[in-house]
Amino acid sequence: MSLKKEPEKKRKANGQFEKGNEVGKETRFKKNNSAACKYKDEYCDKLIQFFNRPNTRIEYKETYYKGELTSRTPILLPEEYPTFELFAAELGVTTGTLKNWCKEYPRFADCYARAKEIQLGKLTTNAVTGLYNPVYAKFEAVNNHNQKDKSEVDTKVSGNVANIDPKVLALIEKVNKRLQNAEEKS
């Protein structure tokens, strides 16, 4: 059995590695990386199962009077919102590793995309029914699901121009002249 001596990595006085060292090449997402080797095909099914849990659960509020149960009121509560961070933690990897698996394994990439759609569906359903905080639901949709907060503004002037104040009309004409001059110059 032979032991290979690894080349010593040179450091500066402040502890930083000097330029030219081959630091980190053995830990990148390659064949020998333990996170890369941890991938199993069964993770595709686990991913879908993790995100496909029911949206809600029912718990009961029980009211007692003199030690006896007088009523049980059902309360609808949302299940824990499934995230890729929670799934990665369950597997013992990071979300970066999940994204790397998407690049390396096409089936995992398809399941990841399906899970993202399921996540958006859960978000939408629970937000519409009022089970999620609307501010956070909007934040999540805009930042993690490429949804846009749109508002349409009608910029066309309609109606009778004669009813518009003459000062406003003069201002509009000045702005139009400046815009035309700017277009001619460029």
DAJOTA-V802462 format. One record per helix or strand. SS is the DSSP state (H for helix, E for strand). FROM is the first residue (numbers start at 1). TO is the last residue. If there is no record, write none. Layout:
ss:SS from:FROM to:TO
ss:SS from:FROM to:TO
//
This chain:
ss:E from:11 to:11
ss:E from:17 to:17
ss:H from:25 to:27
ss:H from:34 to:37
ss:H from:42 to:51
ss:E from:56 to:65
ss:E from:68 to:78
ss:H from:84 to:91
ss:H from:95 to:104
ss:H from:106 to:128
ss:H from:134 to:144
ss:H from:161 to:163
ss:H from:166 to:185
//
